[in-house]
């Protein structure tokens, strides 16, 4: 994670405005009046374009872009400080259909926290063996356990989350991963049902030049039989919606990300996986704007799963869950290792009034797809834990037909309880349906 973009004092900024969804036209008029914008502003609405996706030209020629499924207005032209102040003040006026305002930020992929400590490298080695006691503790089950933790066919992660026991594949379920894109030439995704879009101005395709997105998509949606074993993907027959909202440097505007969320909802994606965001301070409250975005997504039947962040330095420091995962309407995912212990970097639910961890998934030494020529890579982070939850959510969606909040409840109801504080792992370890 990185911090939000800063702007020099007095410099004009761009804003995102949450409107009353039932009074969009009144909201636009209020923006014009309160921010003292001249008549003739050019407005583009994602409701009027195929798939809810504006191309570069349509976006660039608009002063305001309306994301219709979220009821959000993107102010494409920067505001001066007086305009900004007037717009923010409008939120307090109950007569005006402007509900929240957020300054444009730069968000980043939540990257691997680089070098693992020796303790964790040794812990991974020993952890697989310790799964014998955790999963099948009796002597009579030794042979079955040894087979279960053998990664020649399936990663230990898929085994401990019961994905390998699940009869479900995610068939018919659309999963959006909003990240740095996907290596569109990767052999493991040839022939898959896949829609890809770039939300980065001037970047024509969702080709991943970073690796973070390809790794996350592989975890959530990778194939049942990859070209080289072991299997690493969860929802292997899901329909992949790869949104490139972050550039190859791993950074992107919050404009791009909210636009990507609206696109995913428009295309009836059951799950959105977000392994990106920004750090927050101790005691900092979650953003009301993003909380309402997440709430509206749930109303539309789309669950947003988000990485809790990698800022901790346990045991010395537990950092708070970052944005936007700290919003109660986003499912915040922590990372555990092979010993089912909290990862040293994983953020915790230490801020009051929101900012809790909801669920945990494996996030240490995670094997998944990676852009060619590397092809596969092992990475670490809550970024790696998050798509496990997203993929398993797709399995539940296929099995039950549940959406939004009901899907959230299924994931938490079936999670495996761990002997760790809810501050660190929420309800527990995500588990797939085994029947």
C-alpha positions as CSV (number, residue, x, y, z in Angstrom):
1,X,0.0,0.0,0.0
2,X,1.0,3.6,-0.4
3,X,-0.4,6.9,0.8
4,X,-2.9,9.0,-1.0
5,X,-1.7,11.5,-3.5
6,X,-0.9,14.9,-2.1
7,X,-1.6,18.2,-3.9
8,X,0.3,21.5,-3.4
9,X,-1.7,24.2,-1.4
10,X,-4.0,26.1,-3.7
11,X,-3.6,23.7,-6.6
12,X,-6.8,22.6,-8.3
13,X,-8.0,19.1,-7.7
14,X,-10.5,16.6,-9.3
15,X,-13.3,15.2,-7.3
16,X,-15.7,12.2,-7.1
17,X,-19.3,13.1,-5.9
18,X,-21.9,10.7,-4.6
19,X,-25.4,11.7,-5.7
20,X,-28.8,10.6,-4.8
21,X,-29.3,7.8,-7.4
22,X,-33.0,8.8,-7.8
23,X,-32.1,12.5,-8.5
24,X,-29.1,12.4,-10.8
25,X,-30.3,15.4,-12.9
26,X,-30.9,17.5,-9.7
27,X,-27.5,16.4,-8.5
28,X,-25.8,17.6,-11.6
29,X,-27.6,21.0,-11.3
30,X,-26.5,21.3,-7.7
31,X,-22.9,20.6,-8.7
32,X,-23.0,23.3,-11.3
33,X,-24.6,25.8,-9.0
34,X,-22.6,25.1,-5.8
35,X,-19.3,24.8,-7.6
36,X,-20.1,27.8,-9.8
37,X,-19.5,25.8,-13.0
38,X,-20.4,27.6,-16.3
39,X,-23.4,26.4,-18.3
40,X,-22.7,24.0,-21.1
41,X,-20.8,21.4,-19.1
42,X,-20.4,18.2,-21.1
43,X,-21.8,15.2,-19.4
44,X,-21.2,11.5,-20.3
45,X,-23.3,8.7,-18.7
46,X,-22.1,5.1,-18.6
47,X,-25.7,4.1,-19.0
48,X,-25.5,5.2,-22.6
49,X,-22.5,3.2,-23.7
50,X,-22.2,-0.6,-24.3
51,X,-21.1,-2.5,-21.2
52,X,-20.9,0.7,-19.2
53,X,-17.4,1.5,-20.5
54,X,-16.3,4.9,-21.8
55,X,-13.4,4.9,-24.2
56,X,-10.6,7.5,-23.9
57,X,-12.2,9.9,-26.3
58,X,-15.6,9.8,-24.6
59,X,-14.0,10.2,-21.2
60,X,-11.6,13.0,-22.3
61,X,-14.3,15.1,-23.9
62,X,-16.5,15.1,-20.8
63,X,-16.5,17.6,-18.0
64,X,-18.5,15.2,-15.8
65,X,-18.8,11.4,-16.1
66,X,-21.9,9.8,-14.5
67,X,-21.4,6.2,-13.3
68,X,-25.0,5.2,-13.4
69,X,-25.0,2.0,-11.3
70,X,-23.2,3.7,-8.4
71,X,-24.8,7.2,-8.8
72,X,-21.3,8.8,-8.8
73,X,-20.2,11.8,-10.7
74,X,-16.5,12.1,-11.7
75,X,-15.6,15.8,-12.1
76,X,-13.1,15.5,-14.9
77,X,-12.2,19.2,-14.7
78,X,-10.2,20.3,-11.6
79,X,-11.8,22.6,-9.1
80,X,-10.3,25.6,-7.4
81,X,-10.2,25.8,-3.6
82,X,-13.3,28.0,-3.4
83,X,-15.2,25.7,-5.7
84,X,-14.0,22.7,-3.6
85,X,-15.2,24.3,-0.4
86,X,-18.6,25.1,-1.8
87,X,-19.1,21.6,-3.0
88,X,-18.0,20.0,0.2
89,X,-20.3,22.3,2.2
90,X,-23.2,21.1,0.0
91,X,-23.0,17.7,1.7
92,X,-24.3,19.2,4.9
93,X,-27.4,20.7,3.2
94,X,-30.1,18.0,3.3
95,X,-32.0,19.8,0.6
96,X,-29.3,19.1,-1.9
97,X,-28.8,15.6,-3.5
98,X,-25.1,15.6,-2.9
99,X,-24.3,12.9,-0.3
100,X,-20.5,12.7,-0.2
101,X,-17.5,14.1,-1.9
102,X,-14.0,12.5,-2.2
103,X,-10.8,14.1,-3.6
104,X,-9.1,12.1,-6.3
105,X,-6.4,9.9,-4.9
106,X,-3.6,7.8,-6.3
107,X,-3.9,4.2,-5.1
108,X,-1.4,1.4,-5.6
109,X,-1.3,-2.3,-5.8
110,X,-0.6,-3.8,-2.4
111,X,2.8,-5.2,-3.2
112,X,4.7,-8.1,-1.8
113,X,6.3,-6.9,1.5
114,X,9.6,-7.9,-0.1
115,X,12.0,-10.0,1.9
116,X,10.3,-12.5,4.2
117,X,12.1,-12.9,7.5
118,X,14.1,-16.1,8.1
119,X,11.5,-17.0,10.7
120,X,8.7,-17.0,8.0
121,X,10.8,-18.9,5.4
122,X,11.4,-21.6,8.0
123,X,7.8,-21.3,9.1
124,X,6.5,-22.1,5.7
125,X,8.8,-25.2,5.5
126,X,7.6,-26.4,8.9
127,X,4.1,-25.3,8.5
128,X,3.1,-27.8,5.8
129,X,4.2,-30.6,8.2
130,X,2.2,-29.0,11.0
131,X,-1.0,-29.2,8.9
132,X,-1.0,-32.9,9.7
133,X,-1.9,-32.0,13.3
134,X,-4.3,-29.2,12.3
135,X,-6.3,-31.0,9.6
136,X,-6.1,-34.7,10.5
137,X,-4.7,-35.3,13.9
138,X,-5.1,-39.1,14.3
139,X,-2.4,-41.6,13.6
140,X,-4.7,-43.6,11.3
141,X,-5.0,-40.6,9.0
142,X,-1.3,-40.1,8.5
143,X,-1.2,-41.3,4.9
144,X,-4.2,-39.3,3.8
145,X,-2.7,-36.2,5.4
146,X,0.6,-36.7,3.7
147,X,-1.2,-36.8,0.4
148,X,-3.3,-33.7,1.2
149,X,-0.2,-31.6,1.8
150,X,1.6,-32.8,-1.2
151,X,1.8,-29.9,-3.7
152,X,2.5,-31.9,-6.8
153,X,-1.1,-31.7,-7.9
154,X,-2.6,-28.8,-5.9
155,X,-1.2,-26.0,-3.8
156,X,-1.4,-26.4,0.0
157,X,-3.6,-23.3,-0.1
158,X,-6.3,-24.9,-2.2
159,X,-6.2,-27.9,0.1
160,X,-6.5,-26.1,3.4
161,X,-9.3,-23.9,2.1
162,X,-11.2,-27.1,0.9
163,X,-11.2,-25.9,-2.7
164,X,-9.9,-29.3,-3.9
165,X,-12.9,-30.9,-2.1
166,X,-15.4,-28.7,-3.7
167,X,-17.6,-30.0,-6.6
168,X,-18.1,-26.4,-7.7
169,X,-16.1,-24.6,-10.4
170,X,-17.6,-21.1,-10.6
171,X,-19.3,-21.9,-13.9
172,X,-21.6,-19.1,-15.0
173,X,-20.2,-16.6,-12.3
174,X,-18.5,-13.4,-13.4
175,X,-15.5,-12.4,-11.3
176,X,-13.9,-9.0,-11.7
177,X,-10.3,-8.4,-10.7
178,X,-9.4,-4.7,-10.8
179,X,-5.7,-4.5,-10.8
180,X,-2.7,-4.1,-13.2
181,X,-4.5,-6.3,-15.8
182,X,-3.7,-9.8,-17.1
183,X,-1.0,-11.3,-19.4
184,X,-3.4,-11.9,-22.3
185,X,-0.9,-14.3,-23.8
186,X,-0.5,-16.5,-20.8
187,X,-1.2,-20.2,-21.9
188,X,-3.2,-20.9,-18.8
189,X,-6.0,-18.5,-19.9
190,X,-6.2,-19.3,-23.6
191,X,-9.8,-20.2,-24.5
192,X,-11.3,-18.9,-21.2
193,X,-14.4,-16.7,-21.1
194,X,-12.6,-13.4,-20.6
195,X,-13.5,-9.7,-20.9
196,X,-10.7,-7.2,-20.4
197,X,-10.7,-3.4,-20.4
198,X,-8.1,-0.8,-19.7
199,X,-9.3,2.2,-17.6
200,X,-5.9,3.9,-17.9
201,X,-6.1,6.9,-20.3
202,X,-3.7,6.2,-23.3
203,X,-3.4,2.5,-22.6
204,X,-5.3,0.5,-25.2
205,X,-5.4,-2.9,-23.6
206,X,-5.4,-4.6,-20.2
207,X,-2.1,-6.3,-20.9
208,X,-0.2,-6.7,-17.6
209,X,3.3,-5.3,-17.6
210,X,3.6,-5.5,-13.8
211,X,2.6,-9.0,-12.7
212,X,0.5,-8.2,-9.7
213,X,-2.8,-8.5,-11.6
214,X,-1.9,-11.7,-13.4
215,X,-1.0,-13.3,-10.1
216,X,-4.3,-12.2,-8.5
217,X,-6.4,-13.3,-11.4
218,X,-4.6,-16.6,-11.5
219,X,-5.5,-17.2,-7.8
220,X,-9.1,-16.3,-8.1
221,X,-9.9,-17.8,-11.5
222,X,-6.9,-19.9,-12.7
223,X,-7.4,-23.2,-14.5
224,X,-8.1,-26.6,-13.0
225,X,-5.4,-28.1,-15.1
226,X,-2.7,-25.5,-15.7
227,X,0.0,-26.2,-18.4
228,X,2.4,-26.9,-15.5
229,X,1.2,-28.3,-12.2
230,X,0.3,-27.6,-9.4
231,X,-3.2,-26.3,-9.7
232,X,-3.3,-22.8,-8.1
233,X,-6.6,-21.3,-9.2
234,X,-10.0,-21.5,-7.4
235,X,-12.9,-20.7,-9.7
236,X,-11.6,-22.4,-12.8
237,X,-14.7,-22.1,-14.9
238,X,-15.7,-18.6,-13.8
239,X,-15.9,-15.8,-16.4
240,X,-13.0,-13.4,-15.9
241,X,-13.4,-9.6,-16.0
242,X,-9.9,-8.2,-16.0
243,X,-10.0,-4.5,-15.4
244,X,-6.7,-2.6,-15.7
245,X,-7.2,0.2,-13.3
246,X,-3.6,0.4,-12.3
247,X,-0.7,1.1,-14.6
248,X,2.3,-1.0,-15.1
249,X,4.0,0.9,-12.3
250,X,1.2,-0.4,-10.0
251,X,-0.5,3.0,-9.4
252,X,-3.8,4.4,-10.6
253,X,-6.3,7.1,-9.9
254,X,-9.3,6.5,-7.7
255,X,-11.3,7.7,-10.8
256,X,-10.1,4.6,-12.6
257,X,-11.0,2.3,-9.8
258,X,-14.5,3.6,-9.1
259,X,-15.1,3.5,-12.9
260,X,-14.0,-0.1,-12.9
261,X,-16.3,-1.0,-10.0
262,X,-19.2,0.6,-11.9
263,X,-18.2,-1.4,-15.0
264,X,-18.1,-4.7,-13.1
265,X,-21.6,-4.0,-11.6
266,X,-22.9,-3.1,-15.0
267,X,-21.7,-6.5,-16.3
268,X,-23.3,-8.4,-13.5
269,X,-20.1,-9.5,-11.8
270,X,-21.0,-11.3,-8.6
271,X,-17.6,-10.5,-7.0
272,X,-15.0,-7.8,-7.3
273,X,-11.5,-8.5,-6.1
274,X,-9.4,-5.4,-5.0
275,X,-5.8,-5.9,-4.0
276,X,-5.1,-2.2,-3.9
277,X,-5.6,0.9,-1.8
278,X,-3.8,3.3,0.6
279,X,-2.6,3.4,4.2
280,X,-4.6,5.0,7.0
281,X,-3.5,6.4,10.3
282,X,-4.4,5.1,13.8
283,X,-7.8,6.5,14.7
284,X,-8.6,7.5,11.2
285,X,-12.2,6.9,10.2
286,X,-13.2,5.2,7.0
287,X,-14.3,7.3,4.0
288,X,-18.1,7.9,3.9
289,X,-17.9,8.2,0.1
290,X,-16.3,4.7,-0.4
291,X,-18.5,3.2,2.3
292,X,-21.6,4.2,0.3
293,X,-20.0,3.0,-2.9
294,X,-19.5,-0.5,-1.3
295,X,-23.0,-0.4,0.1
296,X,-24.5,0.4,-3.3
297,X,-22.5,-2.4,-4.8
298,X,-24.0,-4.8,-2.3
299,X,-27.5,-3.5,-3.1
300,X,-26.7,-4.3,-6.8
301,X,-25.7,-7.8,-5.9
302,X,-22.0,-7.4,-6.1
303,X,-19.6,-8.3,-3.3
304,X,-16.4,-6.3,-3.1
305,X,-13.5,-8.2,-1.5
306,X,-10.5,-6.0,-0.5
307,X,-7.0,-6.5,0.9
308,X,-6.5,-5.4,4.5
309,X,-2.9,-4.1,3.8
310,X,0.7,-5.0,4.5
311,X,1.9,-2.2,6.8
312,X,2.3,-4.2,10.0
313,X,5.7,-5.2,11.4
314,X,4.5,-7.9,13.8
315,X,5.0,-8.4,16.7
316,X,6.4,-4.9,17.1
317,X,3.7,-3.0,15.2
318,X,0.1,-3.8,14.1
319,X,-1.0,-1.2,11.5
320,X,-4.7,-0.5,10.9
321,X,-6.6,-1.9,8.0
322,X,-6.1,0.4,5.0
323,X,-8.6,2.0,2.6
324,X,-10.9,1.0,1.0
325,X,-10.9,-2.3,2.9
326,X,-11.6,-0.4,6.2
327,X,-15.1,0.5,4.9
328,X,-17.6,-1.8,6.6
329,X,-19.3,-2.6,3.2
330,X,-16.0,-3.9,1.8
331,X,-15.0,-7.4,2.9
332,X,-11.5,-6.9,4.4
333,X,-9.1,-9.9,4.0
334,X,-6.1,-10.6,6.3
335,X,-3.3,-13.0,5.4
336,X,-2.2,-16.1,7.3
337,X,0.7,-18.5,6.7
338,X,0.9,-22.3,6.4
339,X,0.9,-22.6,10.2
340,X,-2.4,-20.7,10.2
341,X,-0.7,-17.9,12.1
342,X,-1.2,-14.3,11.2
343,X,1.3,-13.1,8.6
344,X,3.8,-10.6,10.1
345,X,2.8,-7.9,7.6
346,X,-1.0,-8.3,7.8
347,X,-2.9,-5.2,9.0
348,X,-5.3,-5.5,12.0
349,X,-8.7,-4.2,13.0
350,X,-7.4,-1.7,15.6
351,X,-9.3,1.4,14.5
352,X,-12.7,2.1,16.2
353,X,-15.9,2.7,14.3
354,X,-15.1,0.5,11.3
355,X,-11.8,-0.7,10.0
356,X,-12.2,-4.3,11.1
357,X,-10.8,-7.5,9.5
358,X,-13.7,-9.7,8.2
359,X,-12.0,-12.9,7.1
360,X,-8.6,-14.4,6.5
361,X,-7.0,-16.4,3.7
362,X,-3.5,-17.8,2.9
363,X,-1.1,-15.0,1.9
364,X,2.4,-16.3,2.4
365,X,4.4,-18.0,-0.3
366,X,1.5,-18.1,-2.7
367,X,2.1,-19.8,-6.1
368,X,0.1,-18.4,-9.1
369,X,0.4,-17.3,-12.7
370,X,2.8,-14.5,-13.7
371,X,3.5,-12.7,-17.0
372,X,5.7,-14.5,-19.5
373,X,8.4,-15.5,-19.7
374,X,8.4,-16.0,-15.9
375,X,5.0,-17.8,-16.2
376,X,4.6,-18.6,-12.4
377,X,5.7,-16.9,-9.3
378,X,5.4,-17.1,-5.5
379,X,4.3,-13.9,-3.8
380,X,3.3,-12.7,-0.4
381,X,0.7,-10.2,0.9
382,X,-2.9,-9.6,1.7
383,X,-3.1,-9.0,-2.1
384,X,-2.5,-12.7,-2.5
385,X,-5.1,-13.6,0.2
386,X,-7.9,-11.5,-1.3
387,X,-8.4,-13.3,-4.6
388,X,-8.7,-16.6,-2.7
389,X,-11.7,-15.2,-1.0
390,X,-13.0,-13.8,-4.3
391,X,-12.7,-17.1,-6.0
392,X,-14.3,-19.0,-3.2
393,X,-17.1,-16.5,-3.2
394,X,-17.7,-17.4,-6.9
395,X,-18.0,-21.1,-5.9
396,X,-20.7,-20.2,-3.3
397,X,-22.5,-18.0,-5.8
398,X,-22.6,-20.9,-8.3
399,X,-23.7,-23.4,-5.6
400,X,-26.4,-21.3,-4.0
401,X,-27.4,-18.5,-6.4
402,X,-26.8,-16.0,-3.5
403,X,-25.6,-12.5,-4.2
404,X,-24.3,-9.4,-2.3
405,X,-25.0,-9.5,1.4
406,X,-26.3,-13.1,1.3
407,X,-23.0,-14.1,-0.3
408,X,-21.0,-12.3,2.4
409,X,-23.0,-14.1,5.1
410,X,-22.3,-17.5,3.5
411,X,-18.6,-16.9,3.5
412,X,-18.5,-15.9,7.1
413,X,-20.9,-18.6,8.3
414,X,-18.7,-21.4,6.8
415,X,-15.3,-19.9,7.7
416,X,-13.1,-22.1,9.9
417,X,-12.5,-20.6,13.3
418,X,-8.9,-20.0,14.3
419,X,-7.3,-19.6,17.7
420,X,-6.4,-16.0,16.9
421,X,-8.0,-12.7,17.7
422,X,-10.8,-11.4,15.5
423,X,-8.7,-8.2,15.3
424,X,-6.3,-10.2,13.2
425,X,-8.4,-12.8,11.2
426,X,-12.0,-11.7,11.6
427,X,-14.4,-14.6,11.6
428,X,-11.6,-17.1,10.6
429,X,-10.2,-18.9,7.6
430,X,-12.2,-18.9,4.4
431,X,-13.5,-22.3,3.3
432,X,-15.1,-23.6,0.2
433,X,-18.2,-25.8,0.2
434,X,-17.2,-29.4,0.1
435,X,-20.5,-30.6,-1.2
